[in-house]
Amino acid sequence: MFKNIKNIDKIVYGTGSFDQLDDIIGPKREENNNYFVFLVDDFFEGKDLEKRIPAKKDDVVKFIFTGKDEPKTGQIDKLKDEILNAKGLPSGVVGIGGGSIMDIAKSLSVMFTQEGSSTLYQGLNLAKNPGIYHVGVPTISGTGAECSTTAVLTGPEKKLGIKCEYTPFDQIILDPELTLTVPANQWFYTGMDCYIHCVESSTGRLYNTFSKAYGDTAMDLCRDVFLGENSGQSPENAEKLMVASLFGGLSLSYSEVGVCHALSYGLSYVFGTRHGFANCIAFNVLEDYYPDAVIEFREMVHKHQIDLPTNLSKDWTEEQITRMAEISYALSHMWDHALGSDWKEKLTLDMIRKLFRRM
């Protein structure tokens, strides 16, 4: 059975395109209880972008702290109950921020119309009711969350996404100008998420022509941004990386991530490590799986003078390492893509523990 993918309905791209948001959501304001929810990364509170958010008097604007933990099921449940109890069902949700905000906005739009906790919907096609209208405005490039069919959440027992046909955004606004204020380290770690997406998509058994068309373009753009003659943060490279992020995410929609993402999920679950940073920590020890790409990745780290931590495992307990290995091992779809359908014959929990001890 081939995948029948539901993806973004509409895309606006270009410097300054954020200012079209009011016109875009205007026709949707008549739906449900006639108000919008704006979920905004707290980085922008008190900054110029806050003044440009087209919120009306009945709208809800929430600044979300994303500086420490990944999005959690409890966070989604609390937002859902708080908003519904206060104002009823919104007309729509707008997420303005990085990958965490994208995942929170996607999750909330789905959960507004489902019964019970979001923990019940971590998995494939578990949500049965259509969600509400939702718009994604990424302010950092690399995660691909703006086009992903998954809203990744950490729950009490697992880190796993809500993934269904209602998850993808109805509209995204890609304005490269919004990414120019990203701190250098965060710019790098999140951009590497896109690079690693392309590596993992292209080196597993699910790779195909559809994935290649998007992934090759995304990889070329990443190399321009991080290794090219004019590499670094600039308006031109902001445009390149924003398109690379979109294309890298689309490449995954008909392929899959692999070893690095499986390990990073373990890091995020046990330590709350941010996704892009966790990917970089994990990828740096995966020369046995992605030899050429790891060499190139290390060139990028050196070129941009990124102080990537090593020898972290010296402070980890065996219990923490085992728990991370268990979380990683449970992500069978990633191992299936990376190692083949017989992956259980090639991989053991002890092998995964050894990878974590190298970090």
N, C-alpha and C positions, 0 to 999 in steps of 0.2 A: 504494500500500500504506500503510495507516494504522499508526501505532506501536501496539504491544501492550506497554505498559509494566509492568514489575515494579517495585513500590516497597515501602516499609516494610511489614512484616507487623503490627507492634504499636507503639503509642505510649502512653506514660504522660506526663501533663502536670500540673504544679502545683507550688507552692512546697513544698519538703520531699520531693518524690517521689524524689529520689536515694536516700533511705533504703530504698526498695523493691528496690534493685538485687540484694541478696543473695537475696531470695525469688524474683526473676525468673529469675536464672541458675541457681538451685539444681537444678531438674530436668535441666538440660543437663550437669551435672557428671559424669554417668555415661557420657558419650560419649567416644570415642577414648581418650586416655591420662589422663583424669580430672583435668585441671588447666586453669585459665584463665590467659590472658595479659592483663594490664592495662597499657595504654599511656597514660601520663599526662603532660600538659604539665609540664615541670620547674618552671613558675611555682608549682605547688602543693606541691613537695617541702618538707617541714618545716612546712607550714601545716595548718590544721584539717582541710581536706578529705582530706589524706593519711590521717589517723586514721579517716576514715569509709569508706575503700575496703574492701569486704568480701573481702579476700584471705585465702585459707587457706594452710596451711603449705607445700603443694606448688605453689602458684600462682607465676607469674612477674610481678613488677611492675617495669616499666621507665619511668623518667622521661626524657622525650624533650625535648631542647633544640630549640625552634622559633623562637628569637628572631632568626635571621639568614636562613636559606635556606628555600626551598620544599622539600617532600618530593622526594627523589630516588630513582631506580630503584636505585642502588647501596645506598642506605640500606635499602630494602625487601629486597633480596637478602641483605644482611648479617644483618638481623634474622631472616629466614626460616631461613637456614642455621644460625645460632647456636642458635636455639630448637629446631629439629627435631633437630639433632645432640645436643643436651643432654638433651632430654626426650621426643622424639617428637611426634606430632600432638596439639595441644591440644583441649580440649572446645570452646573458644570464645575470642574476642578481645573485650575491652572497651576502647573508646577514650574517654578523658576529657580534653577540651581544646577547642581551637578548630578551625578548618577544616583546618589541617595534620594535627592528630591524627586527625580524622575520615577524611581521605584515607589516612593511613598505616594506620589500622585496617582500612579497607575493602580496601586493596591487599593487606595481609598476609593477611587472611582468604581472599582469592581465591588468592594465590600459594602458600599452604601446600599446595595440592592440584594445582599445575601443575608441569610440568617446566621447568627452565631459568630464565633471567633474566626479570625483569619487563619488560625492554625488548622482549621478544617479544610482549607482550600490550597494548602501548600502542595502542589503537585500538578499533574496534567489534566486539564479539562474538568476540574471539580466544581467550578462555579457554573450554576445553571441559569441564572438570571442575567440579562444584559446589564452592564454597568451604565454609568451616566457619562455624558460628554466630557472629554478631558483633553487638555492641551499641554504639550511639553515645550519648555523654553530652556534649552541647555545653556549654561554659562561657563562650562568647561568642556573640553573635547577629549574623547577617547573611550568612554565607557560603552558607547553604542546603546545605552539605555533608552535613548530617544526613539529608537526603532525596534528595540527588542520585544519579543512576544512574552517576555518573562519579567515579573516584578519580584526581585530577590528579597527575601525576608529571613531574618534569624528568629527562630522560635525556641521554645523551651527544650525541644528535643533535636532540632535539626535546622540547618540553613538550607532553604529550598524555596524556589520561586512559585508564585501564583502564575500559572501559565495556561492561558485559554484564549479564545478568539476575542474576548472582551478586553484583554489587557492592553494591546497596542493603542497608542494615542490616536485620537481622531484627527488631530492637527499638531504639527510641530512648527516652530518658528526658529530658524537657524540664522542667528545674527552674530557673525564673527566678532563684532565690536564688543560684545558682552564678555568675551573670554580674555580680553587684554589685561585685566587686572589680576589674573590668577598668579599667586606666588610661584616662584621658579620650581621648587621641588614638587609642588602639587601638579603643576603643568607637566612636569616630566613623568611622574608616576602614573598620572591618568592617561597621558599620551602613550605610555608603554602598554597600557591595557589594550589599546587598539592594535599596537604592534604584535602583542602576544596573541590576540584574537586571530590575526592573520596567519601567524606561524602555526598555531594549533589547528585552525580550520584546514590549512593546506597540507598537513602531515598526518592526517587520519584517514580511515577507510571510507568515511562519508563524503570526502572531497569530490567535487563534481564541477562541471562547466559553469553552472550558475554561480557557485561559490567562488570559483576562480576569477570570473569576470569582475566581481566586486572586490575580492580579496587582493588580487594583483595590483589593482589601482590604488587601494588603500595602503598597501605595503610600499609602493613607489612614493606615495605622498609622505608617509612616515619617514622614509629614508631622506627625502628632501628636507623635511623639517628638522630632523635630529642629526643628520650626517652631511647634509649638503653644504655647498660653498657658503650659502647665506643662512645656515641653520640657526635656530634659536627663536626666541619670542619676538614676533613682529606682526604687523597687520596682515602682510602677505601670507605668512606661515599660519596665522590664525585661521584664514580662509581654507588653507590646505588641510589643516588638522581637523577642522570641523567637517569637511567632506570625507576625510579618511575615517573619522569616527562613524559617520553614517554608513559608509560602504563596508567598513569592517563588521558592523552589526548586521548588515544585510547578508554579508558572506556567511555569517554564522547561522542565519535563518534556514539555510539548506545544508549546513554542515554541523559542526559541533566544536566545543572547546575540549581540551585534553588534560594532560598530566598537571600542568601548572595551575589551572583553575581548580582542579580537584584538591590539590594541596592548599591553595589559598583559602578555600572554603573552610578547611580545618583550622587554619590560623585565625580566620575571622571569627569562627564560632567560639574557640577557646579563649582568645585574647582580645577579641573585638577589633583586630587589625583592619584598617581601611583597605578596601578591595584592591585598588591600584598599587598601593604600597606592598600589600601581601603578595600580589603577583610578582612584583620585582624581587622580593626576598626569595620566593620560591624559584623563579626562573633562573636566578643566578647560580643555582646548584644543579641544573638539569641538562648539563652537557652530554650526559649519557643518552638523552632522549632527543634533544634538539641541538646538536653540536655546533653547526654553523651559525645558527640564530643566536645562541648564547654568546659566541665570540663577538658577533655584531652588536648585541645588546651591551656587552661590556665596553665596547668602543663608544657607544652612546653615553654610557655612564661616565666614562673618562672625559669625553669631549665637553660635557656640560657640567663637570666638576660636582657630580652628585655624590654625596657621602652616604652610600648605601650600606646599612649595618650588616655585619657578618658576625659569626660566632655567637649568635643569640641563644642557641640551644644549650649553652653551658649553664644557663639559669633556669632551664625548664626541667620539671620533674618527669619521671618516667610515666606517671599517671597522665600528665598533660600531653606528652608525646603520643601515648597510646590512644587517648581520646581523639586527638587530631587525626591520627591514622585511621581510626574507626569511622570518623566523619567522612574522610576522603575516600576510603574504600567503598562506602555506601553509594557513592555517585557513579553507579554502574554505567550510565549512558556516556559519561566522559571517558572512562577506561575502555569501553567497547569501541569508541571512535579511535582512541589513541593506540590501542594495542590489538584490537581485533575481537571478534566474538568469543574467542577462547581465552580472553584476558585473565580469567580466574586460574588458568593453568600457568600463566606467566608472572603473576603478581601475588605476593603474600603481604599480610599485615606487617611482618617484620621488614620486608623490603621498603615499605612506606615509612616505617619508623626510622630506618637508616637515612632516608632522604631528609626527614625533619631534623635528624641529628647533624646533618651537614650545613644547616642554615645558620 
